[in-house]
Amino acid sequence: MNTQTQLQGYGAFRVHDMNLAMPMEHLREVLPVCEFQAMPGVQPWIRGGLVVRGVTIPVIDLLALSGRECQQGAQDCVVLIEFEGRLTGLLASAVGGLFFSNPLDMTPLLSGDAVGKLIQGSLRPAPDTAPLLVMSCRALFELPGLSAVKDPEPHRQALFMTDPATATQANALATLDTLSLLLMKSGGLLYAINPSDIETTIARPQLLPAEMAQGFYKGNVPYRGRLIPAVELSEYLDMGRSAVGTTNKQAIVICYKEGAMALLIDQILDIVRIPASAQIGLPRVQAVRPGNVCKVVPASQVYDSETDASHYFVLEASGFLNDTGLKDLARVIHLAELDKSPTVQTGNALDPAAPRDERVILFEMDQPYAVHIEQVSEVLPYRGVVQAFAAGQALKGFITHRGQAIPVTDLAQHMGLARQSLNETSNVLVVDHGGQKTGFAVGELKAIEHALWSPKIPVLGTQRTERTVARENQQLVEVMLQGQKNLVELIDFNLQANRTLQQGERHPLEPTQMLDTPKIDHSGGMTKYTA
């Protein structure tokens, strides 16, 4: 027997500062941490009971077991473990990916105490990676006082390779004809993806608001000390509709050449191995993204006891990796995070005219304009604005967001430019100025770009007085638009917000609008205009 072909699958996870692994045939699923139920008469290292599909499963806290102080984190999750027909849970800080390795390469760890016996030895997932401590499921379930429960769904483990000692060359080759799948649910539909195509899973991602969050892009989540964009899977695929709120989501992480992305899903269900031949090709239809979904697996091929007609849509990671929009989104957030890190300044730092790299949001009014990204706290769709004022007013109405009513002003009218045609593609850029939020309605957002900044230049000729708000100078920034360098005007949103508040919500009209509306009489302290 060629011992080098003995393969064993392992799942990696982390408990505080301990990087651990466990044979994947014992891993049932990963669940978010919710309120634990009190369990009478249990050991102090049992955190409590987790109710899973009507069964209360005890959850082990390894920190408490080793005599250390419990440290609960925002990303904590529960790894559900099966052994010889029994179930228990293990509190974890994060879950990594799957890897295959030869168990004979493991460096044994010998210990006589109960906690030390939980570790079989150390194993490297790859030659250039740090070793992981491999846990012994038998030792875990033999802990004195552990009240593991009987597995109510034994069919979930039926298709795993269960004995590393029998992993001969024949079944190692058979492994090549089988497929590992991570099963999950999103938008009411079932999906599957090869675990080797993802970086990791996040049991309870902390979703943070982002400047450009719209549509299937929901915001950013913390990952390894940085932020990565979060995309709702069901909305991106336009398949199904999720009824689970963003606070209850789970996520899988996909890495790009530059950056990473979290795909938000409703629930991670299981990790299984199936025959590769069980996949059925999907016909090409217009409603399905062929690069992302081109195969299905009947549920009966996943679980022997499954008799219904449900099936899992198999996700192709290449579809996400080759999507230009997703790649750009991951790259933009990655660059934004890099900008937060200290950088080495070049040139004369004391020269105010020296160019420096900054990020701006490009948007459309009568022509492209830019705003410093740090001046915009959020981006909201204009369709949510409740219009309460006449068309001649720069103040359009209000938009409610997170329990606040935010006044929305047409930025073009406020600056004396031609009035915009605001529609479904328009946006509201929210500014938090002095603790008070105000919104500026603009046209379509173009991009987030790195800009080469220039010093302010004087405004001469008719341009100096053509706006209602007179300008002494303006600042231009050089950006890339449609592959070409362009100079666009940078608008200081903090200055505009300050002018709005100083005017007591009095918003100027462009001169042509005053002629178009001969009688405008707004009460409530607003200025009266007559032809």
Residue, then its C-alpha position, 0 to 999 in steps of 0.5 A: m500500500n502506498t501510504q502517501t495516497q492516504l488522504q483525509g479531509y479536515g475542517a479548520f477553525r479557530v477558538h480564540d488564539m488556538n488554530l484547530a482542525m478536525p476530521m471533516e467526517h465529524l463536522r455537521e454544520v456551522l451555526p451562528v451563536c444565539e441565546f443559549q438555554a440553561m442546562p441543569g447539572v452540567q459541567p461549568w465548561i458547558r456554555g449552555g444548550l443550543v436549540v437546533r431543529g427541535v433538539t437541545i445540543p450542549v455547547i463546549d467552551l474550550l477556554a473554560l475547559s482549560g481554566r481560562e476566562c471566557q471571551q465572547g466575540a462578535q464573530d463567534c459561532v458554534v461548530l456542530i460535531e457528530f461522533e458515533g451517533r451523538l452530537t455536541g457543539l463547540l464554541a468557535s471564534a471563526v471557521g476556516g476552509l477545508f483541506f486534504s492531508n495525509p494523517l501519517d504526516m501528523t506530529p503526535l502530541l502526547s499528554g496525560d491530562a483531560v484537556g491535552k488528550l483532546i489534541q491528537g497532534s499538529l498538521r500543516p494544511a500546506p508546506d508554507t502554512a502554519p500548523l494546526l492542532v488536530m482534535s480527537c473527536r473520541a477524546l472530546f466525547e469522552l470528556p467526563g460529564l459531557s451530556a451529548v445528545k443522540d443524533p436525530e439526523p444520522h443520514r447527514q453523515a452517511l456519505f463521508m469517508t469515516d475511517p482514515a485508516t481505511a483510506t487506501q490507494a483505491n478509495a483515494l483515487a475514488t476521492l478524485d471521482t467525488l465532489s465536496l460540497l458546502l450546502m447552503k440556503s439563500g432566498g428560499l433556494l438551496y445552493a452548493i459550492n465546492p469548499s475549496d473555491i471559498e476562503t472561509t465562512i463567517a457565521r454572523p457577519q457584522l454588516l457596516p454601512a458603506e458609501m456606495a451600498q445599493g442593490f445587491y451590494k449591502g455594505n461592508v463586513p470586517y474580515r481579517g482586520r480590514l473591510i470587504p464588500a458584502v453582496e446578497l447572493s439571492e439578489y445578485l443571482d436574481m433567484g429567490r427572495s430572502a426573508v431573513g434580515t441582514t442581522n441574521k445572515q451568514a456569509i462565505v468569503i471569495c478572494y480575488k487577486e486584489g481584495a475579497m468579497a463576502l456573499l451573504i446567505d441565509q444559512i450554511l447547512d452541511i458539508v458533504r461528498i457526492p459522486a461527481s456524476a450526480q451533477i446535472g447540467l442546466p439548459r441555458v436560459q435567459a433568467v439564469r446567470p450561466g457563469n454562476v449557475c450551470k448545474v444542479v444536484p438532486a437532494s436524493q443524491v446528497y442524502d439517501s433518505e431524501t425523497d422529495a424533488s428538491h435540488y441544490f443549484v451548484l455555484e461556479a466560483s469562476g462566475f464570481l471571479n470573472d464578473t467585472g463589476l464584482k472584481d471592481l467592487a472588491r478592488v475599490i474597497h481593498l484600495a480604500e482600506l489600503d488608504k487607511s494605512p500609513t503611506v510614504q509621502t513623496g515629493n515636497a510635503l510642505d508644498p500645498a501645490a504638490p499633487r497627492d492621491e485621494r479618492v473621490i465619488l464621481f456623480e452626474m449633474d449637468q456634467p461630471y462632478a466629484v466629492h471627497i469620499e470622506q465627506v459622504s456618510e451614506v448613499l441613498p436612492y432618490r426614489g425614497v424621497v418624500q417630495a413636499f415642496a414645489a418644483g421651484q424649490a431647491l429643497k425637495g423634501f425628506i427621506t427617512h433613514r435609521g429613524q431620522a428624517i433627513p432634508v434633501t436638497d437638489l444640489a444643482q439648484h442649490m448651487g445655481l446650476a440648471r435644475q436636474s431631472l431627478n429620477e429612479t437613477s438619481n441618488v442622495l448623498v448624505v452629509d453629516h455636518g456638525g452632528q446634523k445630517t442633510g442630503f444632496a440629490v444628484g444624478e447617477l453615480k459614476a464611480i469611486e476613483h483615485a484622483l490627482w488633486s490640483p490647487k484651487i484656481p480663481v474663477l474669472g469672467t462670467q463664470r464668477t457671477e453666473r451662479t446664485v452662490a458666487r464663487e471666488n475660486q474652484q478646485l479641479v481634480e484629475v480622474m479617469l473617465q471612460g479610460q481617459k484623463n479628465l478634469v472635473e470640479l470638486i464640490d465641497f459638501n461640507l461647505q454646501a451643507n454649512r451654507t444650507l444651514q446658515q440660510g435657515e433652509r433658504h435655498p436659492l433658485e437659478p435665475t431662469q427658474m425665477l422667470d419660469t415661475p412668476k409667482i412663487d410664495h412659500s410660507g414657513g419662512m421661505t423667501k418669496y419670489t415674483a417675476 
